[in-house]
Amino acid sequence: MRIPTRYSPLLFSALLSAIMVFFVSGFVLAMSEGIHSGFVKQWITSCMTTWPIAFPTVAIVAPWVRRIVGRLTV
């Protein structure tokens, strides 16, 4: 299945935010509470509750960051 190119910014935001939430929430949870018997369930819950915030944030901020990077680089 191929997704039309016009959706690439949205797909980029969805994938980037999902990957970041996955790793960051796992790391923060492990550092704050350690690895325990309910770790995976708590990690998944954390991902599911934080991704809806991360996705629109990345979608809104990424174009702005790209413009800043474009101005700062040669």
PyMOL Python script that loads the backbone (N, CA, C, O; Angstrom):
from pymol import cmd

cmd.read_pdbstr("""\
ATOM      1  N   MET A   1       0.834  -1.184   0.000  1.00  0.00           N
ATOM      2  CA  MET A   1       0.000   0.000   0.000  1.00  0.00           C
ATOM      3  C   MET A   1       0.878   1.246   0.000  1.00  0.00           C
ATOM      4  O   MET A   1       1.760   1.397   0.846  1.00  0.00           O
ATOM      5  N   ARG A   2       0.634   2.118  -0.937  1.00  0.00           N
ATOM      6  CA  ARG A   2       1.376   3.379  -1.036  1.00  0.00           C
ATOM      7  C   ARG A   2       0.454   4.529  -0.637  1.00  0.00           C
ATOM      8  O   ARG A   2      -0.722   4.563  -0.999  1.00  0.00           O
ATOM      9  N   ILE A   3       1.014   5.456   0.110  1.00  0.00           N
ATOM     10  CA  ILE A   3       0.258   6.620   0.575  1.00  0.00           C
ATOM     11  C   ILE A   3       0.624   7.799  -0.319  1.00  0.00           C
ATOM     12  O   ILE A   3       1.800   8.000  -0.621  1.00  0.00           O
ATOM     13  N   PRO A   4      -0.368   8.582  -0.748  1.00  0.00           N
ATOM     14  CA  PRO A   4      -0.058   9.739  -1.602  1.00  0.00           C
ATOM     15  C   PRO A   4       0.927  10.699  -0.919  1.00  0.00           C
ATOM     16  O   PRO A   4       0.897  10.878   0.298  1.00  0.00           O
ATOM     17  N   THR A   5       1.783  11.300  -1.717  1.00  0.00           N
ATOM     18  CA  THR A   5       2.832  12.190  -1.235  1.00  0.00           C
ATOM     19  C   THR A   5       2.289  13.358  -0.426  1.00  0.00           C
ATOM     20  O   THR A   5       2.955  13.841   0.490  1.00  0.00           O
ATOM     21  N   ARG A   6       1.100  13.810  -0.751  1.00  0.00           N
ATOM     22  CA  ARG A   6       0.545  14.971  -0.026  1.00  0.00           C
ATOM     23  C   ARG A   6       0.350  14.696   1.461  1.00  0.00           C
ATOM     24  O   ARG A   6       0.231  15.627   2.257  1.00  0.00           O
ATOM     25  N   TYR A   7       0.318  13.412   1.838  1.00  0.00           N
ATOM     26  CA  TYR A   7       0.169  13.051   3.248  1.00  0.00           C
ATOM     27  C   TYR A   7       1.507  12.828   3.951  1.00  0.00           C
ATOM     28  O   TYR A   7       1.524  12.465   5.127  1.00  0.00           O
ATOM     29  N   SER A   8       2.616  13.034   3.267  1.00  0.00           N
ATOM     30  CA  SER A   8       3.922  12.753   3.872  1.00  0.00           C
ATOM     31  C   SER A   8       4.213  13.581   5.126  1.00  0.00           C
ATOM     32  O   SER A   8       4.788  13.029   6.064  1.00  0.00           O
ATOM     33  N   PRO A   9       3.857  14.870   5.208  1.00  0.00           N
ATOM     34  CA  PRO A   9       4.106  15.590   6.477  1.00  0.00           C
ATOM     35  C   PRO A   9       3.323  14.993   7.648  1.00  0.00           C
ATOM     36  O   PRO A   9       3.833  14.920   8.766  1.00  0.00           O
ATOM     37  N   LEU A  10       2.107  14.574   7.395  1.00  0.00           N
ATOM     38  CA  LEU A  10       1.288  13.968   8.437  1.00  0.00           C
ATOM     39  C   LEU A  10       1.846  12.610   8.853  1.00  0.00           C
ATOM     40  O   LEU A  10       1.904  12.295  10.041  1.00  0.00           O
ATOM     41  N   LEU A  11       2.252  11.814   7.876  1.00  0.00           N
ATOM     42  CA  LEU A  11       2.850  10.508   8.160  1.00  0.00           C
ATOM     43  C   LEU A  11       4.167  10.666   8.911  1.00  0.00           C
ATOM     44  O   LEU A  11       4.440   9.931   9.860  1.00  0.00           O
ATOM     45  N   PHE A  12       4.974  11.620   8.484  1.00  0.00           N
ATOM     46  CA  PHE A  12       6.234  11.919   9.178  1.00  0.00           C
ATOM     47  C   PHE A  12       5.970  12.247  10.645  1.00  0.00           C
ATOM     48  O   PHE A  12       6.632  11.710  11.534  1.00  0.00           O
ATOM     49  N   SER A  13       5.005  13.127  10.897  1.00  0.00           N
ATOM     50  CA  SER A  13       4.675  13.521  12.266  1.00  0.00           C
ATOM     51  C   SER A  13       4.176  12.345  13.093  1.00  0.00           C
ATOM     52  O   SER A  13       4.543  12.200  14.259  1.00  0.00           O
ATOM     53  N   ALA A  14       3.346  11.515  12.496  1.00  0.00           N
ATOM     54  CA  ALA A  14       2.812  10.351  13.214  1.00  0.00           C
ATOM     55  C   ALA A  14       3.917   9.370  13.586  1.00  0.00           C
ATOM     56  O   ALA A  14       3.986   8.906  14.724  1.00  0.00           O
ATOM     57  N   LEU A  15       4.777   9.059  12.627  1.00  0.00           N
ATOM     58  CA  LEU A  15       5.855   8.094  12.891  1.00  0.00           C
ATOM     59  C   LEU A  15       6.894   8.647  13.856  1.00  0.00           C
ATOM     60  O   LEU A  15       7.295   7.959  14.795  1.00  0.00           O
ATOM     61  N   LEU A  16       7.330   9.868  13.636  1.00  0.00           N
ATOM     62  CA  LEU A  16       8.341  10.459  14.518  1.00  0.00           C
ATOM     63  C   LEU A  16       7.827  10.556  15.948  1.00  0.00           C
ATOM     64  O   LEU A  16       8.538  10.194  16.886  1.00  0.00           O
ATOM     65  N   SER A  17       6.610  11.035  16.122  1.00  0.00           N
ATOM     66  CA  SER A  17       6.073  11.168  17.474  1.00  0.00           C
ATOM     67  C   SER A  17       5.873   9.811  18.139  1.00  0.00           C
ATOM     68  O   SER A  17       6.128   9.670  19.335  1.00  0.00           O
ATOM     69  N   ALA A  18       5.424   8.816  17.390  1.00  0.00           N
ATOM     70  CA  ALA A  18       5.232   7.474  17.967  1.00  0.00           C
ATOM     71  C   ALA A  18       6.559   6.869  18.409  1.00  0.00           C
ATOM     72  O   ALA A  18       6.648   6.296  19.494  1.00  0.00           O
ATOM     73  N   ILE A  19       7.580   6.993  17.582  1.00  0.00           N
ATOM     74  CA  ILE A  19       8.896   6.442  17.917  1.00  0.00           C
ATOM     75  C   ILE A  19       9.488   7.171  19.129  1.00  0.00           C
ATOM     76  O   ILE A  19      10.027   6.539  20.037  1.00  0.00           O
ATOM     77  N   MET A  20       9.383   8.495  19.136  1.00  0.00           N
ATOM     78  CA  MET A  20       9.932   9.259  20.269  1.00  0.00           C
ATOM     79  C   MET A  20       9.198   8.949  21.564  1.00  0.00           C
ATOM     80  O   MET A  20       9.834   8.755  22.601  1.00  0.00           O
ATOM     81  N   VAL A  21       7.870   8.898  21.523  1.00  0.00           N
ATOM     82  CA  VAL A  21       7.092   8.594  22.721  1.00  0.00           C
ATOM     83  C   VAL A  21       7.450   7.203  23.238  1.00  0.00           C
ATOM     84  O   VAL A  21       7.585   7.009  24.446  1.00  0.00           O
ATOM     85  N   PHE A  22       7.602   6.248  22.347  1.00  0.00           N
ATOM     86  CA  PHE A  22       7.936   4.882  22.733  1.00  0.00           C
ATOM     87  C   PHE A  22       9.242   4.834  23.524  1.00  0.00           C
ATOM     88  O   PHE A  22       9.292   4.262  24.613  1.00  0.00           O
ATOM     89  N   PHE A  23      10.291   5.432  22.979  1.00  0.00           N
ATOM     90  CA  PHE A  23      11.593   5.368  23.638  1.00  0.00           C
ATOM     91  C   PHE A  23      11.680   6.262  24.874  1.00  0.00           C
ATOM     92  O   PHE A  23      12.192   5.842  25.912  1.00  0.00           O
ATOM     93  N   VAL A  24      11.187   7.481  24.764  1.00  0.00           N
ATOM     94  CA  VAL A  24      11.301   8.413  25.889  1.00  0.00           C
ATOM     95  C   VAL A  24      10.454   7.950  27.075  1.00  0.00           C
ATOM     96  O   VAL A  24      10.919   7.991  28.213  1.00  0.00           O
ATOM     97  N   SER A  25       9.231   7.515  26.827  1.00  0.00           N
ATOM     98  CA  SER A  25       8.393   7.075  27.950  1.00  0.00           C
ATOM     99  C   SER A  25       8.971   5.828  28.607  1.00  0.00           C
ATOM    100  O   SER A  25       8.908   5.695  29.829  1.00  0.00           O
ATOM    101  N   GLY A  26       9.533   4.914  27.823  1.00  0.00           N
ATOM    102  CA  GLY A  26      10.176   3.733  28.407  1.00  0.00           C
ATOM    103  C   GLY A  26      11.377   4.108  29.253  1.00  0.00           C
ATOM    104  O   GLY A  26      11.563   3.570  30.345  1.00  0.00           O
ATOM    105  N   PHE A  27      12.183   5.015  28.761  1.00  0.00           N
ATOM    106  CA  PHE A  27      13.361   5.450  29.496  1.00  0.00           C
ATOM    107  C   PHE A  27      12.982   6.154  30.796  1.00  0.00           C
ATOM    108  O   PHE A  27      13.520   5.841  31.858  1.00  0.00           O
ATOM    109  N   VAL A  28      12.054   7.105  30.705  1.00  0.00           N
ATOM    110  CA  VAL A  28      11.646   7.856  31.896  1.00  0.00           C
ATOM    111  C   VAL A  28      11.003   6.930  32.922  1.00  0.00           C
ATOM    112  O   VAL A  28      11.268   7.053  34.118  1.00  0.00           O
ATOM    113  N   LEU A  29      10.178   6.023  32.474  1.00  0.00           N
ATOM    114  CA  LEU A  29       9.533   5.079  33.387  1.00  0.00           C
ATOM    115  C   LEU A  29      10.565   4.179  34.062  1.00  0.00           C
ATOM    116  O   LEU A  29      10.488   3.942  35.268  1.00  0.00           O
ATOM    117  N   ALA A  30      11.515   3.684  33.304  1.00  0.00           N
ATOM    118  CA  ALA A  30      12.563   2.825  33.878  1.00  0.00           C
ATOM    119  C   ALA A  30      13.415   3.589  34.886  1.00  0.00           C
ATOM    120  O   ALA A  30      13.794   3.041  35.922  1.00  0.00           O
ATOM    121  N   MET A  31      13.718   4.853  34.588  1.00  0.00           N
ATOM    122  CA  MET A  31      14.527   5.651  35.503  1.00  0.00           C
ATOM    123  C   MET A  31      13.757   6.019  36.771  1.00  0.00           C
ATOM    124  O   MET A  31      14.333   6.041  37.858  1.00  0.00           O
ATOM    125  N   SER A  32      12.486   6.303  36.644  1.00  0.00           N
ATOM    126  CA  SER A  32      11.719   6.766  37.800  1.00  0.00           C
ATOM    127  C   SER A  32      11.187   5.634  38.670  1.00  0.00           C
ATOM    128  O   SER A  32      11.132   5.772  39.892  1.00  0.00           O
ATOM    129  N   GLU A  33      10.795   4.521  38.062  1.00  0.00           N
ATOM    130  CA  GLU A  33      10.181   3.440  38.837  1.00  0.00           C
ATOM    131  C   GLU A  33      10.920   2.119  38.743  1.00  0.00           C
ATOM    132  O   GLU A  33      10.598   1.175  39.464  1.00  0.00           O
ATOM    133  N   GLY A  34      11.897   2.043  37.871  1.00  0.00           N
ATOM    134  CA  GLY A  34      12.619   0.794  37.681  1.00  0.00           C
ATOM    135  C   GLY A  34      11.802  -0.204  36.867  1.00  0.00           C
ATOM    136  O   GLY A  34      10.620   0.001  36.593  1.00  0.00           O
ATOM    137  N   ILE A  35      12.473  -1.287  36.493  1.00  0.00           N
ATOM    138  CA  ILE A  35      11.805  -2.352  35.739  1.00  0.00           C
ATOM    139  C   ILE A  35      11.139  -3.268  36.768  1.00  0.00           C
ATOM    140  O   ILE A  35      11.799  -3.802  37.659  1.00  0.00           O
ATOM    141  N   HIS A  36       9.840  -3.438  36.634  1.00  0.00           N
ATOM    142  CA  HIS A  36       9.087  -4.256  37.591  1.00  0.00           C
ATOM    143  C   HIS A  36       8.089  -5.123  36.837  1.00  0.00           C
ATOM    144  O   HIS A  36       8.025  -5.078  35.608  1.00  0.00           O
ATOM    145  N   SER A  37       7.320  -5.901  37.564  1.00  0.00           N
ATOM    146  CA  SER A  37       6.423  -6.865  36.917  1.00  0.00           C
ATOM    147  C   SER A  37       5.349  -6.201  36.044  1.00  0.00           C
ATOM    148  O   SER A  37       4.932  -6.791  35.048  1.00  0.00           O
ATOM    149  N   GLY A  38       4.902  -5.022  36.381  1.00  0.00           N
ATOM    150  CA  GLY A  38       3.886  -4.341  35.582  1.00  0.00           C
ATOM    151  C   GLY A  38       4.455  -3.296  34.645  1.00  0.00           C
ATOM    152  O   GLY A  38       3.725  -2.444  34.140  1.00  0.00           O
ATOM    153  N   PHE A  39       5.766  -3.360  34.410  1.00  0.00           N
ATOM    154  CA  PHE A  39       6.458  -2.337  33.625  1.00  0.00           C
ATOM    155  C   PHE A  39       5.887  -2.201  32.211  1.00  0.00           C
ATOM    156  O   PHE A  39       5.581  -1.091  31.774  1.00  0.00           O
ATOM    157  N   VAL A  40       5.742  -3.301  31.503  1.00  0.00           N
ATOM    158  CA  VAL A  40       5.308  -3.252  30.099  1.00  0.00           C
ATOM    159  C   VAL A  40       3.907  -2.655  29.996  1.00  0.00           C
ATOM    160  O   VAL A  40       3.652  -1.821  29.128  1.00  0.00           O
ATOM    161  N   LYS A  41       3.005  -3.073  30.867  1.00  0.00           N
ATOM    162  CA  LYS A  41       1.644  -2.535  30.846  1.00  0.00           C
ATOM    163  C   LYS A  41       1.661  -1.038  31.123  1.00  0.00           C
ATOM    164  O   LYS A  41       0.974  -0.274  30.446  1.00  0.00           O
ATOM    165  N   GLN A  42       2.434  -0.619  32.103  1.00  0.00           N
ATOM    166  CA  GLN A  42       2.531   0.798  32.443  1.00  0.00           C
ATOM    167  C   GLN A  42       3.168   1.587  31.299  1.00  0.00           C
ATOM    168  O   GLN A  42       2.774   2.720  31.022  1.00  0.00           O
ATOM    169  N   TRP A  43       4.158   0.979  30.635  1.00  0.00           N
ATOM    170  CA  TRP A  43       4.829   1.616  29.498  1.00  0.00           C
ATOM    171  C   TRP A  43       3.847   1.834  28.350  1.00  0.00           C
ATOM    172  O   TRP A  43       3.798   2.919  27.770  1.00  0.00           O
ATOM    173  N   ILE A  44       3.070   0.812  28.026  1.00  0.00           N
ATOM    174  CA  ILE A  44       2.088   0.924  26.941  1.00  0.00           C
ATOM    175  C   ILE A  44       1.041   1.984  27.289  1.00  0.00           C
ATOM    176  O   ILE A  44       0.655   2.787  26.439  1.00  0.00           O
ATOM    177  N   THR A  45       0.584   1.980  28.546  1.00  0.00           N
ATOM    178  CA  THR A  45      -0.385   2.991  28.982  1.00  0.00           C
ATOM    179  C   THR A  45       0.202   4.386  28.843  1.00  0.00           C
ATOM    180  O   THR A  45      -0.479   5.308  28.394  1.00  0.00           O
ATOM    181  N   SER A  46       1.461   4.544  29.225  1.00  0.00           N
ATOM    182  CA  SER A  46       2.135   5.827  29.100  1.00  0.00           C
ATOM    183  C   SER A  46       2.215   6.265  27.637  1.00  0.00           C
ATOM    184  O   SER A  46       1.961   7.427  27.318  1.00  0.00           O
ATOM    185  N   CYS A  47       2.561   5.351  26.769  1.00  0.00           N
ATOM    186  CA  CYS A  47       2.637   5.659  25.336  1.00  0.00           C
ATOM    187  C   CYS A  47       1.277   6.086  24.788  1.00  0.00           C
ATOM    188  O   CYS A  47       1.178   7.052  24.032  1.00  0.00           O
ATOM    189  N   MET A  48       0.245   5.366  25.173  1.00  0.00           N
ATOM    190  CA  MET A  48      -1.098   5.647  24.662  1.00  0.00           C
ATOM    191  C   MET A  48      -1.649   6.991  25.165  1.00  0.00           C
ATOM    192  O   MET A  48      -2.451   7.632  24.485  1.00  0.00           O
ATOM    193  N   THR A  49      -1.219   7.405  26.344  1.00  0.00           N
ATOM    194  CA  THR A  49      -1.718   8.678  26.874  1.00  0.00           C
ATOM    195  C   THR A  49      -0.884   9.880  26.429  1.00  0.00           C
ATOM    196  O   THR A  49      -1.393  11.001  26.392  1.00  0.00           O
ATOM    197  N   THR A  50       0.379   9.665  26.094  1.00  0.00           N
ATOM    198  CA  THR A  50       1.225  10.797  25.693  1.00  0.00           C
ATOM    199  C   THR A  50       1.291  10.996  24.173  1.00  0.00           C
ATOM    200  O   THR A  50       1.553  12.109  23.717  1.00  0.00           O
ATOM    201  N   TRP A  51       1.062   9.953  23.392  1.00  0.00           N
ATOM    202  CA  TRP A  51       1.148  10.101  21.934  1.00  0.00           C
ATOM    203  C   TRP A  51       0.127  11.095  21.381  1.00  0.00           C
ATOM    204  O   TRP A  51       0.466  11.858  20.477  1.00  0.00           O
ATOM    205  N   PRO A  52      -1.114  11.120  21.888  1.00  0.00           N
ATOM    206  CA  PRO A  52      -2.057  12.124  21.365  1.00  0.00           C
ATOM    207  C   PRO A  52      -1.613  13.575  21.599  1.00  0.00           C
ATOM    208  O   PRO A  52      -2.099  14.481  20.922  1.00  0.00           O
ATOM    209  N   ILE A  53      -0.716  13.799  22.529  1.00  0.00           N
ATOM    210  CA  ILE A  53      -0.161  15.140  22.728  1.00  0.00           C
ATOM    211  C   ILE A  53       1.048  15.334  21.805  1.00  0.00           C
ATOM    212  O   ILE A  53       1.211  16.394  21.201  1.00  0.00           O
ATOM    213  N   ALA A  54       1.884  14.313  21.705  1.00  0.00           N
ATOM    214  CA  ALA A  54       3.112  14.417  20.907  1.00  0.00           C
ATOM    215  C   ALA A  54       2.827  14.557  19.410  1.00  0.00           C
ATOM    216  O   ALA A  54       3.506  15.322  18.725  1.00  0.00           O
ATOM    217  N   PHE A  55       1.845  13.838  18.900  1.00  0.00           N
ATOM    218  CA  PHE A  55       1.567  13.856  17.461  1.00  0.00           C
ATOM    219  C   PHE A  55       1.207  15.249  16.943  1.00  0.00           C
ATOM    220  O   PHE A  55       1.854  15.725  16.010  1.00  0.00           O
ATOM    221  N   PRO A  56       0.204  15.919  17.506  1.00  0.00           N
ATOM    222  CA  PRO A  56      -0.081  17.259  16.995  1.00  0.00           C
ATOM    223  C   PRO A  56       1.039  18.262  17.268  1.00  0.00           C
ATOM    224  O   PRO A  56       1.229  19.212  16.508  1.00  0.00           O
ATOM    225  N   THR A  57       1.776  18.046  18.355  1.00  0.00           N
ATOM    226  CA  THR A  57       2.901  18.935  18.653  1.00  0.00           C
ATOM    227  C   THR A  57       3.945  18.844  17.548  1.00  0.00           C
ATOM    228  O   THR A  57       4.419  19.866  17.051  1.00  0.00           O
ATOM    229  N   VAL A  58       4.306  17.621  17.164  1.00  0.00           N
ATOM    230  CA  VAL A  58       5.284  17.437  16.080  1.00  0.00           C
ATOM    231  C   VAL A  58       4.727  17.985  14.776  1.00  0.00           C
ATOM    232  O   VAL A  58       5.449  18.634  14.019  1.00  0.00           O
ATOM    233  N   ALA A  59       3.457  17.734  14.505  1.00  0.00           N
ATOM    234  CA  ALA A  59       2.854  18.205  13.252  1.00  0.00           C
ATOM    235  C   ALA A  59       2.895  19.728  13.148  1.00  0.00           C
ATOM    236  O   ALA A  59       3.076  20.275  12.060  1.00  0.00           O
ATOM    237  N   ILE A  60       2.727  20.407  14.275  1.00  0.00           N
ATOM    238  CA  ILE A  60       2.732  21.872  14.280  1.00  0.00           C
ATOM    239  C   ILE A  60       4.153  22.428  14.313  1.00  0.00           C
ATOM    240  O   ILE A  60       4.443  23.418  13.642  1.00  0.00           O
ATOM    241  N   VAL A  61       5.034  21.808  15.080  1.00  0.00           N
ATOM    242  CA  VAL A  61       6.377  22.350  15.307  1.00  0.00           C
ATOM    243  C   VAL A  61       7.359  21.993  14.192  1.00  0.00           C
ATOM    244  O   VAL A  61       8.257  22.783  13.905  1.00  0.00           O
ATOM    245  N   ALA A  62       7.218  20.840  13.563  1.00  0.00           N
ATOM    246  CA  ALA A  62       8.206  20.387  12.560  1.00  0.00           C
ATOM    247  C   ALA A  62       8.406  21.382  11.413  1.00  0.00           C
ATOM    248  O   ALA A  62       9.557  21.655  11.072  1.00  0.00           O
ATOM    249  N   PRO A  63       7.371  21.935  10.804  1.00  0.00           N
ATOM    250  CA  PRO A  63       7.615  22.906   9.722  1.00  0.00           C
ATOM    251  C   PRO A  63       8.377  24.153  10.204  1.00  0.00           C
ATOM    252  O   PRO A  63       9.228  24.686   9.493  1.00  0.00           O
ATOM    253  N   TRP A  64       8.062  24.593  11.392  1.00  0.00           N
ATOM    254  CA  TRP A  64       8.747  25.740  11.983  1.00  0.00           C
ATOM    255  C   TRP A  64      10.228  25.426  12.194  1.00  0.00           C
ATOM    256  O   TRP A  64      11.090  26.247  11.880  1.00  0.00           O
ATOM    257  N   VAL A  65      10.518  24.245  12.723  1.00  0.00           N
ATOM    258  CA  VAL A  65      11.904  23.835  12.953  1.00  0.00           C
ATOM    259  C   VAL A  65      12.649  23.700  11.630  1.00  0.00           C
ATOM    260  O   VAL A  65      13.812  24.092  11.534  1.00  0.00           O
ATOM    261  N   ARG A  66      11.990  23.148  10.605  1.00  0.00           N
ATOM    262  CA  ARG A  66      12.631  23.033   9.283  1.00  0.00           C
ATOM    263  C   ARG A  66      13.019  24.410   8.749  1.00  0.00           C
ATOM    264  O   ARG A  66      14.099  24.570   8.180  1.00  0.00           O
ATOM    265  N   ARG A  67      12.156  25.398   8.926  1.00  0.00           N
ATOM    266  CA  ARG A  67      12.476  26.772   8.469  1.00  0.00           C
ATOM    267  C   ARG A  67      13.664  27.340   9.236  1.00  0.00           C
ATOM    268  O   ARG A  67      14.537  27.973   8.643  1.00  0.00           O
ATOM    269  N   ILE A  68      13.704  27.125  10.532  1.00  0.00           N
ATOM    270  CA  ILE A  68      14.819  27.616  11.349  1.00  0.00           C
ATOM    271  C   ILE A  68      16.125  26.951  10.904  1.00  0.00           C
ATOM    272  O   ILE A  68      17.146  27.619  10.742  1.00  0.00           O
ATOM    273  N   VAL A  69      16.082  25.652  10.713  1.00  0.00           N
ATOM    274  CA  VAL A  69      17.282  24.917  10.271  1.00  0.00           C
ATOM    275  C   VAL A  69      17.712  25.422   8.900  1.00  0.00           C
ATOM    276  O   VAL A  69      18.906  25.572   8.643  1.00  0.00           O
ATOM    277  N   GLY A  70      16.758  25.685   8.023  1.00  0.00           N
ATOM    278  CA  GLY A  70      17.084  26.215   6.696  1.00  0.00           C
ATOM    279  C   GLY A  70      17.782  27.569   6.761  1.00  0.00           C
ATOM    280  O   GLY A  70      18.655  27.863   5.944  1.00  0.00           O
ATOM    281  N   ARG A  71      17.400  28.379   7.719  1.00  0.00           N
ATOM    282  CA  ARG A  71      18.043  29.692   7.897  1.00  0.00           C
ATOM    283  C   ARG A  71      19.415  29.594   8.553  1.00  0.00           C
ATOM    284  O   ARG A  71      20.282  30.437   8.321  1.00  0.00           O
ATOM    285  N   LEU A  72      19.608  28.572   9.365  1.00  0.00           N
ATOM    286  CA  LEU A  72      20.880  28.439  10.090  1.00  0.00           C
ATOM    287  C   LEU A  72      21.951  27.676   9.326  1.00  0.00           C
ATOM    288  O   LEU A  72      23.125  27.716   9.693  1.00  0.00           O
ATOM    289  N   THR A  73      21.558  26.990   8.277  1.00  0.00           N
ATOM    290  CA  THR A  73      22.527  26.196   7.514  1.00  0.00           C
ATOM    291  C   THR A  73      22.793  26.807   6.162  1.00  0.00           C
ATOM    292  O   THR A  73      21.995  27.582   5.633  1.00  0.00           O
ATOM    293  N   VAL A  74      23.932  26.440   5.618  1.00  0.00           N
ATOM    294  CA  VAL A  74      24.362  26.978   4.327  1.00  0.00           C
ATOM    295  C   VAL A  74      23.843  26.111   3.208  1.00  0.00           C
ATOM    296  O   VAL A  74      24.097  26.396   2.038  1.00  0.00           O
TER     297      VAL A  74
END
""", "prot")
cmd.dss("prot")
cmd.show_as("cartoon", "prot")
cmd.util.cbc("prot")
cmd.orient("prot")
